[in-house]
Amino acid sequence: MESFELVILGGGFAGMCAAVEAGESGASVLLLEKESELGGSTVLSSGYMAFAGTDMQEKKGIEDSTQSLVNDLIEVGGRVNKKELIDSYGEHQLKTYHWLVDHGIEFRTLQAVSGHSVPRGHTIDPHQGIQSLYKVVKELPNVMIRFNAPAKRLLKNDMGRIGQVLYEANGKEQIVAATKGVLIASGGFAKSEELLKLFAPQLNGALRISGEGSHGDGLQMAWEHGAWVPDLPYLSGTYGFHPSANSVVKSQGLAFYKGGIIVNQLGVRFIDESLSYKVLGNAALRQPEGISYQIWDQTVMEKAVADDPLYDFDLLKRRRLLYQVDTIDELADCIDVPVKVLEHTITTYNSGIQSGTEPEFGRKSLTHNYGKPTPIEKAPFYAFESTVAMLATYAGIAVNTKGQVLNPYDEPISGLYAAGEVTGGFHGAGYVTGSSLGKCAVFGRLAVLDALKKETKV
Ligand SMILES: Cc1cc2nc3c(=O)[nH]c(=O)nc-3n(C[C@H](O)[C@H](O)[C@H](O)COP(=O)(O)OP(=O)(O)OC[C@H]3O[C@@H](n4cnc5c(N)ncnc54)[C@H](O)[C@@H]3O)c2cc1C
């Protein structure tokens, strides 16, 4: 039987960070990837990563601290996320940022994004990120990647430890031994209608935009061996996609974080737009016909960021997805909402934010505690029909700070590790932008560090 010290299931950001970490420490590693290429959901992502205290922030004069990032993660997570995981993220996040830079990952821009009290969205091109890690791996003779090789089941040895993986390659079932550990990094289940129906029937009307391999395989494999699965009740979609969006053309715009508002088909607002786009998504799905529009003016339009996945409003215009008109009357006509109601909505909102706190939903900021909203008054005016997409599941296998998979009694399942989107307990009830790619890198590496220090019989 083939044998490696570490077997990693999945070649997205978590799996590739882990493969590099393990490979550089000299361990023999096999990474099994179900698809014909690396990247999973990672390469579809907007590429935001949540770090605090970086040189990029310093250059822009942004004061930040690990504690502030930790506070935001806990607050936005509704205080139901596992504090030790958040503290561990805090402890390792800046070192991880430098580790990524040292491994060729290029951080490009810095933006204010959902859930953060200061601009903390450090962007990467996720293709460049995965390719940089792959380049490192290719130089390491002790790391092997096998494509089109889906893991099917995890097997225990006589000692009750997870020590083998049953997988498929070239149409045949094979078994490989893992002497120090198996790391599940197989991503989420946003492409599994079966699991979504089971755990998130409320997301029935949401688009599905995610990696092709995101079927929850790792979750099921861990489940068989008694893994606990936190955060499932908080599964949410992400607001801000045009209804025509899909995994290839992801037309998305978050003008509400630059000062736009959101109205439903009746022409009325229904939420504080500075909240997490997950919370906005849940509320949007409950509106009449599930239809809503982002509305903004030229002041907001001028805050567009070219080539940014979330804020490139000009791109949406070039794709003919925006209504652009000179008056609120015309705007109401375009989106078929009552003119008088829309006028009233905008007037009430404008006077509310000018007085400091708008009375209807208490909006005080652009994103979470950051930035000052501006009145919607400067022509031309814009409307963008928006809906919710299921991108990532952010719930699943319970892990501790070493990446060990836990059973319902918080006891590690011997030999089994998990990292990335397949894990639960980190985000809790709300999601902070950039924390998913961030946790892939932080916990992918921590799991490897723990696994490699132990050796037991297969
Ligand atoms: C449109 C979009 C935008 C996003 N934007 C952001 C963002 O800006 N910032 C952020 O932090 N997060 C973002 N996310 C979420 C983030 O991209 C994912 O949560 C993260 O990339 C998951 O990484 P991963 O390594 O855990 O899983 P993936 O990247 O999904 O990798 C898992 C890999 O495992 C493989 N696999 C699955 N099953 C098996 C099996 N049985 N055997 C072997 N291999 C298997 C898959 O094929 C895949 O290659 C976004 C997601 C989407 C879809």
The ligand as a Tripos MOL2 file, in Angstrom:
@<TRIPOS>MOLECULE
LIG
   53    58     1     0     0
SMALL
NO_CHARGES

@<TRIPOS>ATOM
      1 C1        -17.9970   34.1510   -5.7910 C.3       1 LIG1
      2 C2        -17.2890   33.9510   -4.4920 C.ar      1 LIG1
      3 C3        -16.6730   35.0350   -3.8760 C.ar      1 LIG1
      4 C4        -15.9900   34.8390   -2.6690 C.ar      1 LIG1
      5 N1        -15.2610   35.8790   -2.1600 N.ar      1 LIG1
      6 C5        -14.5180   35.6830   -1.0420 C.ar      1 LIG1
      7 C6        -13.6470   36.6980   -0.5730 C.ar      1 LIG1
      8 O1        -13.4820   37.7430   -1.1890 O.2       1 LIG1
      9 N2        -12.9510   36.4490    0.5780 N.ar      1 LIG1
     10 C7        -13.0650   35.2860    1.2780 C.ar      1 LIG1
     11 O2        -12.4250   35.1370    2.3300 O.2       1 LIG1
     12 N3        -13.8730   34.3030    0.8340 N.ar      1 LIG1
     13 C8        -14.5680   34.4580   -0.3210 C.ar      1 LIG1
     14 N4        -15.3350   33.4440   -0.7870 N.ar      1 LIG1
     15 C9        -15.3370   32.1700   -0.0650 C.3       1 LIG1
     16 C10       -13.9890   31.4650   -0.2950 C.3       1 LIG1
     17 O3        -13.6110   31.5880   -1.6450 O.3       1 LIG1
     18 C11       -14.0560   30.0010    0.0570 C.3       1 LIG1
     19 O4        -14.7000   29.7980    1.2880 O.3       1 LIG1
     20 C12       -12.6230   29.4290    0.1360 C.3       1 LIG1
     21 O5        -11.9380   29.6950   -1.0690 O.3       1 LIG1
     22 C13       -12.6690   27.9520    0.3920 C.3       1 LIG1
     23 O6        -11.3630   27.4340    0.2670 O.3       1 LIG1
     24 P1        -11.1410   25.9050    0.5570 P.3       1 LIG1
     25 O7         -9.7260   25.6270    0.2600 O.co2     1 LIG1
     26 O8        -11.6710   25.5540    1.8850 O.co2     1 LIG1
     27 O9        -12.0990   25.1890   -0.5000 O.3       1 LIG1
     28 P2        -12.0740   25.2370   -2.1470 P.3       1 LIG1
     29 O10       -11.2980   26.4010   -2.5830 O.co2     1 LIG1
     30 O11       -13.4510   25.0830   -2.5310 O.co2     1 LIG1
     31 O12       -11.2020   23.9650   -2.4260 O.3       1 LIG1
     32 C14       -11.6660   22.6760   -2.1100 C.3       1 LIG1
     33 C15       -11.1040   21.7000   -3.1210 C.3       1 LIG1
     34 O13       -11.4040   20.3710   -2.7000 O.3       1 LIG1
     35 C16       -11.7970   19.6170   -3.8210 C.3       1 LIG1
     36 N5        -12.5910   18.4720   -3.3700 N.ar      1 LIG1
     37 C17       -13.8970   18.4470   -3.0120 C.ar      1 LIG1
     38 N6        -14.2440   17.1990   -2.6580 N.ar      1 LIG1
     39 C18       -13.1440   16.4320   -2.7840 C.ar      1 LIG1
     40 C19       -12.8830   15.0450   -2.5900 C.ar      1 LIG1
     41 N7        -13.8470   14.1920   -2.2240 N.pl3     1 LIG1
     42 N8        -11.6330   14.5890   -2.8240 N.ar      1 LIG1
     43 C20       -10.6310   15.4180   -3.2450 C.ar      1 LIG1
     44 N9        -10.8400   16.7420   -3.4750 N.ar      1 LIG1
     45 C21       -12.0720   17.2350   -3.2300 C.ar      1 LIG1
     46 C22       -12.5490   20.6140   -4.6730 C.3       1 LIG1
     47 O14       -12.6190   20.1830   -6.0100 O.3       1 LIG1
     48 C23       -11.7140   21.8770   -4.4960 C.3       1 LIG1
     49 O15       -10.6940   21.9750   -5.4510 O.3       1 LIG1
     50 C24       -15.9950   33.5790   -2.0230 C.ar      1 LIG1
     51 C25       -16.6300   32.4960   -2.6370 C.ar      1 LIG1
     52 C26       -17.2290   32.6590   -3.8770 C.ar      1 LIG1
     53 C27       -17.8210   31.4570   -4.5490 C.3       1 LIG1
@<TRIPOS>BOND
     1     1     2 1
     2     2     3 ar
     3     2    52 ar
     4     3     4 ar
     5     4     5 ar
     6     4    50 ar
     7     5     6 ar
     8     6     7 ar
     9     6    13 1
    10     7     8 2
    11     7     9 ar
    12     9    10 ar
    13    10    11 2
    14    10    12 ar
    15    12    13 ar
    16    13    14 ar
    17    14    15 1
    18    14    50 ar
    19    15    16 1
    20    16    17 1
    21    16    18 1
    22    18    19 1
    23    18    20 1
    24    20    21 1
    25    20    22 1
    26    22    23 1
    27    23    24 1
    28    24    25 2
    29    24    26 1
    30    24    27 1
    31    27    28 1
    32    28    29 2
    33    28    30 1
    34    28    31 1
    35    31    32 1
    36    32    33 1
    37    33    34 1
    38    33    48 1
    39    34    35 1
    40    35    36 1
    41    35    46 1
    42    36    37 ar
    43    36    45 ar
    44    37    38 ar
    45    38    39 ar
    46    39    40 ar
    47    39    45 ar
    48    40    41 1
    49    40    42 ar
    50    42    43 ar
    51    43    44 ar
    52    44    45 ar
    53    46    47 1
    54    46    48 1
    55    48    49 1
    56    50    51 ar
    57    51    52 ar
    58    52    53 1
@<TRIPOS>SUBSTRUCTURE
     1 LIG1         1 GROUP 0 **** ****
